[in-house]
Amino acid sequence: MNIDGAEKLEECESSPLSCGPLEMTTSGTDLSPFIKTVHDYGKFIAEIEKVVFGMVCETDLDANVNPIAHTDKSFLSYLHQNNIRGLEVRTKDGEWFTFEPSASTFMVMAGDACVAWSNGRIKACYHRVAVREESQVRYSLGTFSYISGIIESPEEFINKAHPRQYKPFNHIDFLCYYDSSDNRIKAESLIKSYCGVQAN
């Protein structure tokens, strides 16, 4: 199930999923309870996106994190789940740790597009799901952000110590490249092979 641009009311209203019993919202717009919930959640995630992106821009980008595989192809990913453990994340040292979920926490992960935008200073998050507790059911909701237009590393991310590593690229074209790739390598981070700058 997918609604592109769920934070925009008009996208929710035009979605094939916008059917069912109608209710009157405070704005006077008729929306099904389900679509209203999707729209409210989309707006909430969009606000988180602004905050997280601001934090990313202010973070020490010189942190040394090893390249990793099994990454999301988004710019940023937001994962919200019930209190059943299952999401495992690999550290830069190759160790796995299990994310401890709660109703009030989100896991925010950088995707491949963020790697290229940051000129490789931010690394994508290598993760997997493994529910190890018997008779437990894990529910999760993933929200993924994508960038329209051309993504290019800001000039301030490029210097002698950090020469340009990625060419400008279109995010949707990158997703098409991923879809057409061999299934054996889809778990890997493909951004380098897609738009990486060849070393001299």
Secondary structure, 3 states (H helix, E strand, C coil): CCCCCCCCHHHHHCCCCCCCCCEECCCCCEECHHHHHHHHHHHHHHHHHHHHHHHHHHCCCCCCCCCCCCCCCCCEEEEEECCCCCEEEECCCCCEEECCCCCCCCEEEECHHHHHHCCCCCCCCCEEECCCCCCCCCCEEEEEECCCCEECCCHHHCCCCCCCCECCEEHHHHHHHHHHCCHHHCCCCCHHHHHECCCC
